Amino acid sequence: MKGTITAFRGTRRVKKGNQCIIQAEKVAKKEEAEKLVGKIVTWKTPSKKEPKEIKGKITAVHGGNGAVRVLFEKGMPGQSLGTEVKIE
């Protein structure tokens, strides 16, 4: 399953670099998103020389429209916003 990173989690002034909000494909309700909690999320860097992967885990549902919160193992770069992730 694929998803899109929509935002970093945080307040207006302080963003948490290792926590993101992800909207999964074909998930439009909170009940459907609850089934994804605990799954692994992988983001690949766009580097052509040495592509690396940053992995994270879905921790909770975010809101009522099927978005989920992901806790990554390290901070995500700003270029990751709007890109695709793989949900396993």
C-alpha positions as CSV (number, residue, x, y, z in Angstrom):
1,M,0.0,0.0,0.0
2,K,1.2,3.5,-0.7
3,G,0.7,6.8,1.1
4,T,1.7,10.4,1.0
5,I,3.5,12.5,3.7
6,T,1.3,15.5,4.2
7,A,2.9,17.3,7.2
8,F,5.2,17.1,10.2
9,R,3.5,16.7,13.5
10,G,3.8,19.6,15.9
11,T,2.6,23.0,17.0
12,R,2.6,26.3,15.1
13,R,6.2,27.1,16.3
14,V,7.8,23.8,17.1
15,K,7.7,20.8,14.6
16,K,8.8,17.3,15.5
17,G,11.1,16.2,12.8
18,N,10.7,12.5,13.3
19,Q,6.9,12.4,13.4
20,C,4.8,12.8,10.3
21,I,1.2,12.8,9.2
22,I,0.5,10.4,6.3
23,Q,-2.6,10.0,4.2
24,A,-2.8,6.4,2.9
25,E,-4.4,5.6,-0.5
26,K,-8.0,4.3,-0.5
27,V,-8.4,5.1,3.2
28,A,-11.1,7.7,3.9
29,K,-12.4,6.9,7.3
30,K,-11.1,6.6,10.9
31,E,-12.2,3.0,11.2
32,E,-10.2,2.0,8.1
33,A,-7.1,3.8,9.4
34,E,-7.2,2.0,12.7
35,K,-6.3,-1.2,10.9
36,L,-3.0,0.3,9.8
37,V,-1.7,1.0,13.4
38,G,1.4,-1.0,14.0
39,K,2.5,-1.4,10.4
40,I,5.9,-0.4,9.1
41,V,6.4,2.7,6.8
42,T,9.4,3.1,4.5
43,W,10.6,6.3,2.7
44,K,13.3,6.2,0.1
45,T,15.7,9.1,-0.4
46,P,15.7,10.6,-3.9
47,S,19.5,10.2,-4.1
48,K,20.7,8.5,-7.3
49,K,24.1,7.5,-6.0
50,E,23.2,6.0,-2.6
51,P,19.5,5.6,-2.1
52,K,18.8,5.1,1.6
53,E,15.6,4.1,3.4
54,I,14.2,5.7,6.6
55,K,11.7,3.4,8.4
56,G,9.0,4.2,10.8
57,K,6.0,2.8,12.6
58,I,2.4,3.9,12.5
59,T,1.5,4.8,16.0
60,A,-2.1,6.3,15.9
61,V,-4.9,7.7,13.8
62,H,-4.9,11.4,13.2
63,G,-8.3,13.0,12.8
64,G,-11.4,11.5,11.2
65,N,-10.4,11.4,7.5
66,G,-8.1,8.4,7.6
67,A,-4.8,10.1,8.2
68,V,-2.3,8.3,10.5
69,R,0.7,9.4,12.6
70,V,4.1,7.9,12.0
71,L,7.1,7.8,14.3
72,F,10.3,7.5,12.2
73,E,13.6,6.3,13.6
74,K,15.3,9.6,12.8
75,G,14.4,13.0,11.6
76,M,12.9,13.4,8.1
77,P,14.2,16.0,5.7
78,G,11.9,18.8,4.5
79,Q,12.1,17.4,0.9
80,S,10.1,14.4,2.1
81,L,6.8,16.4,2.3
82,G,4.5,15.5,-0.5
83,T,6.4,12.4,-1.5
84,E,5.2,8.7,-1.5
85,V,5.9,6.2,1.2
86,K,5.4,2.4,1.3
87,I,3.2,0.9,4.0
88,E,3.9,-2.8,4.7
